[in-house]
Amino acid sequence: MTAKSAASSRRLTPAGLAGAYAAACAAVLLAVAAPPAQAGPLDKLRHGLLGRPNDGRQASGPTVGRYVSEDGDVFTLDRTQAQPLLKFENSGEVWVLKSQPAPRGDTIFKNEVGEPLLRATRLGGMTIFTDHRPEGEAAAFLGPASPLHVTVLSPQALSVKLLQASIHVGRVLHHTVVFEAEDISPASSGLVADAALVTTLAVERSVEKPEAQGFLNRLKRVFMIEGHKPAAQFDQTGTLTITVAPDQGLAGRPSSDRIIRIAQTFR
């Protein structure tokens, strides 16, 4: 299996001024231009993706925005980072995306393992690809949102997050799996906690995959370390080593999809 903040300013329109003036001076008749029609879903989506025209100049799209799919999946798309970020409201994982040009001026956003997650057209259309709708479904712009970011944690709070991950995965697999971290700097604390969450999601998603059972049966330890590049490796001792790179933000840890790929290919 990873927009924009284009909040339009509130101002009194000519029609609104006419209404206020008529209320105060009912005897005076004013000829005013009809107000513009209310923006429909397509206009709202186009404005959300590409921004509103401004004196004929090309407007930039919103930086962070909330969207909803035809099936009701609500997600946030954040383009304040070097790589776009996407998060569904019903999931804890933030997807790190890579964009690439597509035919007709479209843009495809792919996840870490190269699967398309989002497609945006140059006219403002958007299609989201999910597990339950792999063929894609249209999405509409809802409004601005807050940027997605990592929160720095205290050593005690990080220890709690790792313990929670260990308990959760142990319950899913019915055997003990220890989550540990070594020499973690304060800058990496939030990223390590997020990597632990992503690992638990990967385990949950792998339970129903026959080809991942060997990995799940052998998994005994998840070991978090810092490095220059995010990575995930699994060895014959049953240790899954997760490397986080704090200078890359949320892009500095492997996704659940990459961990699932490891689970499915382990022999």
Beta strands, then each sheet from edge to edge (+ up, - down):
strand 1: 64-69
strand 2: 74-78
strand 3: 85-88
strand 4: 94-96
strand 5: 98-101
strand 6: 107-110
strand 7: 116-120
strand 8: 126-128
strand 9: 137-144
strand 10: 178-181
strand 11: 221-226
strand 12: 231-234
strand 13: 239-244
sheet 1: 4+ 3- 2+ 1- 9+ 8- 7+ 6- 5+
sheet 2: 10+ 11+ 13+ 12-
end
